[in-house]
Each structure stands twice: as structure tokens, then as C-alpha cells.
Amino acid sequence: MNKIAIVGFGGAGYNAAKEARSVDPEAIIDVYSDTNIGPYNPMLTTYYVKGAIPYEALFPFGPLEEIAKELNLHFHGNQPVTGLEPSEKALIFADGSRKQYDNILISTGASAVMPPIPGLDLPGVFKMRTAADAVALKKMLEAGKVGSCLVIGASWVGIKVVEDMVAYRVPCTLVDGAKWMFYVAAFEKTAKRAQQDLEAKGVPVYCEQMLDHIEREENGQLTAVMQNGRRFSADTVAVCIGVRMNVGFLKGSGIEMNRGVLVDKTMRTNYEGIYAAGDCCEALDIQSGTHRNIGVWFNANKQGQVAGANMAGRHMEFDANVLVNLAHYLDYDFISIGDISACKPEDEVYEYEDHKYYIRAVKNSEGIKCINMIGSAGSNGVVKNAFIKAIESKHAGLDIKTICFLREKGFPDSFIDYLGGTSID
Ligand SMILES: Cc1cc2nc3c(=O)[nH]c(=O)nc-3n(C[C@H](O)[C@H](O)[C@H](O)COP(=O)(O)OP(=O)(O)OC[C@H]3O[C@@H](n4cnc5c(N)ncnc54)[C@H](O)[C@@H]3O)c2cc1C
């Protein structure tokens, strides 16, 4: 009988268990989690904070007890895995005990980075990643304990915290150490436009502000002191400066890692029978041909499913990994598809703007490198698939369904042509 262990029970872990169970009804499936709550969607946490969804909606797969029953799995809550011995396929626990399996999935996700900067441990300084973080923030906001907020990190998570503050009418300021917002994914021009649009909604943005430390003032407020000496004061400070993959427990195990665990298209690591999926792994990025962590909900779910199938004995591959970053906030949306770091000053720039869209993209003789879009929510998936198709085959072109969809959504012919389509009348 196939003995399967799943370490970490988020979107990746859940989909692995579901797929493994559907392939092998007899398999023994043990799930280990460092919490005692069921799999939830972290991207919904800020929607819960602002009251757009109830707490239960964080759990898209249903209550833990029902999941465990339906999938016939053994859930070991509050039991973090502290080590792994790949040659024995053994999990190691805090008390030193070990347990062997035929197949192991590492799906431990990522955590918010809280670097050892003085003052980050002061009351009123918070992060946003887990359901517990969301519950704590919501409690604070509902109790009226937040008169103002400084959000450090003008990127995917920080912008969602800004949205929560606006929903509670809490004045807030956004700062970032980088030259512009969404720095790892936005062209300067796109970012400057997003900044202007955000400031028009009443949220001041200051870039090139690198945090030195946070101190408590006599009046009780927190002051974030920047390396350039500038000071920003508020009742609370949200630290949203990135994530770290939860792979520390694999150090010295022999499992190949960069920032995350390296996997092939089947989500297998360098050891037979050991897989990784979701935010903790780096899968093959078809644009660069190298391993990349692309921590998005779709990838976590799909990669989990692929790993689950392979662990249970059915071959499956995850193949279309490209960089995608999206932010949906305050009735505004920004998406970046592709690798901005691959763009060179001499590359050809495409730019389009009308009342609905702002699009900026870069290509060279090898093809499209990166697309930034504002206002394209609802079409992102279709544009992403067109981008992937263009990378897989430069001359593939767009199918008629995609062309019609893009036209219907009001994209200009010039952009449809740019993606490889042919305009139709
Ligand atoms: C605020 C926010 C906004 C986001 N917005 C978007 C968005 O707009 N679009 C999008 O696609 N994605 C978004 N994401 C990212 C998306 O939520 C993640 O990519 C996805 O949920 C990752 O799933 P996962 O299963 O890999 O990891 P997780 O959901 O993090 O699950 C991993 C689990 O493993 C547990 N664990 C860790 N270490 C151990 C251990 N040693 N032993 C046992 N258990 C362990 C953790 O506690 C956790 O429960 C957002 C995330 C956040 C936080």
C-alpha cells in the first residue's frame, strides 16, 4: 500500500491530497501541519479584514473535518515537520521521532519576512500573510484602535493592506525602498501612473525610502525612521516587504534548493519519491528556461494536483510556468506578465492608452518579454495564455476565439497584432 505524507496543508497540499486520493483509493495519506486549521486561501485574508467576505469564505475547500473524512486522510495538526532524511524517505519531528513514507510532498508555502530591524517587534507593528494575521488586524480595526497606518512595501501585499485601511477610513501612507511601486514587475512609466492614480484616491506614496528602524514616540505613535533620515509617524505600521519560502527545515538534507525547492515538470525534487509544490518550490519557468518561484494561487493548486497524481502513480506534468504578478485594489487592477528583468533599453516598446486600458510591453527579436496592463481584470488569463503560446512557438499566432474575446473586451487591434493575432473585420 502506497504511504503518502503531505507536509503543509494550503492550496498545494489540499490539491495533492485530493488528486492522490482520486488516483489511489487505497493509499494511506498522512497530512502534517504546523497549525490546526484547514487549508485556506491567503489571498482572501485582506478581503476578510475589510468585511467583503465572512471568515468561513477563507476556506474554499470546506471545513477540515469534512475534508479529512471525504479524502480519508489522517490530519496531524500542530505537528510541524522539523527535518527530512531523503535517502530513507523519512520525516523528522520536533521530539526526534521519524516516520517513513513511499512518497512525500513538501508544500510548506512561504512566510512574511520580518527582518531583524530594530522596532519591528513593537506592539502596533504587524504583517499580513496568515488567517491569524487577518483576524488580529480586523479585531484592531473594528475596535477603532487604528487612527492611522504606515504601510511599508508598495507591492502585492502592501497594496491590499492599503485597501483595508481605506475601507475603514483610516488615513494611510505607503512607502517603499525601491525606485517605484511594484518594482519587480512594473515598468517605471506604469508604476508612476499607478502611483498617481493611488494618490488621487487619497493615499500618498513615497518611494526610495529604506527603513532603518521603528521607534515609539512619547505620544504613543510609532515612527518609522528611514536611512535617509526621513520620518513617517502613524498609530500602526504594516510591514509587507516580501516573503521567505518555508524550507529552513530542509537545510542540510541534500534536497536541491535555491530560495525554494527545485522541482522538475512532475514536481519531483532531486530525490525519487520526494516532491514539492506551491510557494515553497521553484518550478521550470518556460520564458527563462531556469527555475523560478512563482507564488500564485493557481500555481499552488495546479502544482499540488500534479504532485498528487505522480505520488499516487499517474504521470502528470506542470509545464506552463511564466512570471505573473497581479494586484487588484480599490477598483483598480495592475498585472504584469513575463520577466521585466529580461527587458533591455534597446528593446522595442509597445504602448497603448485609452479610457479603459493602459498597456506597456517590450519585445525584441526573440519575442515578447514582458507586458504591463492596467484595467484588464477579467482578461488577464486570456492574455497570459496568449503570452505563453507566443513563448512556446514564436509563429503560433492567436486562435480565432482569443482574437474575438480580446476584441469584445475592447483591446485595440494593435495589441492583438502584437500578441501574434491577425485583425479581423
Ligand atoms: C495577502 C496576500 C495576497 C495574495 N494575493 C494573491 C493574488 O492576488 N493572486 C494570486 O494568485 N495569489 C495571491 N497570493 C498568493 C497565494 O495566496 C499563494 O501563492 C498560495 O496560497 C500558496 O499556497 P501554498 O499551499 O503553496 O502555501 P500556503 O497557503 O502558505 O500553505 C502552506 C502551509 O504549510 C504550513 N507549514 C509551513 N511549514 C511547515 C512545516 N515545517 N510543517 C508543517 N506545516 C508547515 C503553513 O503553516 C501553511 O499552512 C496572495 C497571498 C497573500 C498572503
Ligand as a Chemical Component Dictionary entry (heavy atoms), coordinates in Angstrom:
data_LIG
# 
_chem_comp.id                   LIG 
_chem_comp.type                 NON-POLYMER 
_chem_comp.pdbx_formal_charge   0 
_chem_comp.three_letter_code    LIG 
# 
loop_
_chem_comp_atom.comp_id 
_chem_comp_atom.atom_id 
_chem_comp_atom.alt_atom_id 
_chem_comp_atom.type_symbol 
_chem_comp_atom.charge 
_chem_comp_atom.model_Cartn_x 
_chem_comp_atom.model_Cartn_y 
_chem_comp_atom.model_Cartn_z 
_chem_comp_atom.pdbx_ordinal 
LIG C1  C1  C 0 -2.179 38.999 1.216  1  
LIG C2  C2  C 0 -1.944 38.053 0.080  2  
LIG C3  C3  C 0 -2.425 38.365 -1.186 3  
LIG C4  C4  C 0 -2.235 37.477 -2.239 4  
LIG N1  N1  N 0 -2.775 37.796 -3.463 5  
LIG C5  C5  C 0 -2.709 36.915 -4.465 6  
LIG C6  C6  C 0 -3.353 37.191 -5.719 7  
LIG O1  O1  O 0 -3.952 38.257 -5.916 8  
LIG N2  N2  N 0 -3.290 36.242 -6.706 9  
LIG C7  C7  C 0 -2.658 35.045 -6.517 10 
LIG O2  O2  O 0 -2.655 34.210 -7.413 11 
LIG N3  N3  N 0 -2.005 34.767 -5.356 12 
LIG C8  C8  C 0 -2.020 35.662 -4.327 13 
LIG N4  N4  N 0 -1.397 35.382 -3.138 14 
LIG C9  C9  C 0 -0.522 34.179 -3.056 15 
LIG C10 C10 C 0 -1.280 32.865 -2.838 16 
LIG O3  O3  O 0 -2.160 33.009 -1.756 17 
LIG C11 C11 C 0 -0.244 31.759 -2.587 18 
LIG O4  O4  O 0 0.574  31.658 -3.731 19 
LIG C12 C12 C 0 -0.831 30.361 -2.306 20 
LIG O5  O5  O 0 -1.858 30.426 -1.374 21 
LIG C13 C13 C 0 0.267  29.404 -1.813 22 
LIG O6  O6  O 0 -0.275 28.187 -1.408 23 
LIG P1  P1  P 0 0.654  27.074 -0.740 24 
LIG O7  O7  O 0 -0.213 25.897 -0.500 25 
LIG O8  O8  O 0 1.884  26.894 -1.528 26 
LIG O9  O9  O 0 1.140  27.723 0.655  27 
LIG P2  P2  P 0 0.366  28.150 1.981  28 
LIG O10 O10 O 0 -1.041 28.526 1.725  29 
LIG O11 O11 O 0 1.253  29.141 2.637  30 
LIG O12 O12 O 0 0.322  26.797 2.846  31 
LIG C14 C14 C 0 1.455  26.220 3.421  32 
LIG C15 C15 C 0 1.099  25.599 4.755  33 
LIG O13 O13 O 0 2.218  24.865 5.269  34 
LIG C16 C16 C 0 2.327  25.095 6.663  35 
LIG N5  N5  N 0 3.719  24.815 7.082  36 
LIG C17 C17 C 0 4.801  25.599 6.942  37 
LIG N6  N6  N 0 5.899  24.981 7.424  38 
LIG C18 C18 C 0 5.511  23.780 7.879  39 
LIG C19 C19 C 0 6.199  22.657 8.488  40 
LIG N7  N7  N 0 7.525  22.671 8.689  41 
LIG N8  N8  N 0 5.478  21.558 8.841  42 
LIG C20 C20 C 0 4.137  21.520 8.628  43 
LIG N9  N9  N 0 3.438  22.536 8.060  44 
LIG C21 C21 C 0 4.112  23.644 7.676  45 
LIG C22 C22 C 0 1.923  26.567 6.795  46 
LIG O14 O14 O 0 1.538  26.904 8.098  47 
LIG C23 C23 C 0 0.744  26.629 5.819  48 
LIG O15 O15 O 0 -0.455 26.253 6.455  49 
LIG C24 C24 C 0 -1.534 36.250 -2.044 50 
LIG C25 C25 C 0 -1.035 35.935 -0.754 51 
LIG C26 C26 C 0 -1.222 36.826 0.289  52 
LIG C27 C27 C 0 -0.692 36.464 1.650  53 
# 
loop_
_chem_comp_bond.comp_id 
_chem_comp_bond.atom_id_1 
_chem_comp_bond.atom_id_2 
_chem_comp_bond.value_order 
_chem_comp_bond.pdbx_ordinal 
LIG C1  C2  SING 1  
LIG C2  C3  SING 2  
LIG C2  C26 DOUB 3  
LIG C3  C4  DOUB 4  
LIG C4  N1  SING 5  
LIG C4  C24 SING 6  
LIG N1  C5  DOUB 7  
LIG C5  C6  SING 8  
LIG C5  C8  SING 9  
LIG C6  O1  DOUB 10 
LIG C6  N2  SING 11 
LIG N2  C7  SING 12 
LIG C7  O2  DOUB 13 
LIG C7  N3  SING 14 
LIG N3  C8  DOUB 15 
LIG C8  N4  SING 16 
LIG N4  C9  SING 17 
LIG N4  C24 SING 18 
LIG C9  C10 SING 19 
LIG C10 O3  SING 20 
LIG C10 C11 SING 21 
LIG C11 O4  SING 22 
LIG C11 C12 SING 23 
LIG C12 O5  SING 24 
LIG C12 C13 SING 25 
LIG C13 O6  SING 26 
LIG O6  P1  SING 27 
LIG P1  O7  DOUB 28 
LIG P1  O8  SING 29 
LIG P1  O9  SING 30 
LIG O9  P2  SING 31 
LIG P2  O10 DOUB 32 
LIG P2  O11 SING 33 
LIG P2  O12 SING 34 
LIG O12 C14 SING 35 
LIG C14 C15 SING 36 
LIG C15 O13 SING 37 
LIG C15 C23 SING 38 
LIG O13 C16 SING 39 
LIG C16 N5  SING 40 
LIG C16 C22 SING 41 
LIG N5  C17 SING 42 
LIG N5  C21 SING 43 
LIG C17 N6  DOUB 44 
LIG N6  C18 SING 45 
LIG C18 C19 SING 46 
LIG C18 C21 DOUB 47 
LIG C19 N7  SING 48 
LIG C19 N8  DOUB 49 
LIG N8  C20 SING 50 
LIG C20 N9  DOUB 51 
LIG N9  C21 SING 52 
LIG C22 O14 SING 53 
LIG C22 C23 SING 54 
LIG C23 O15 SING 55 
LIG C24 C25 DOUB 56 
LIG C25 C26 SING 57 
LIG C26 C27 SING 58 
# 
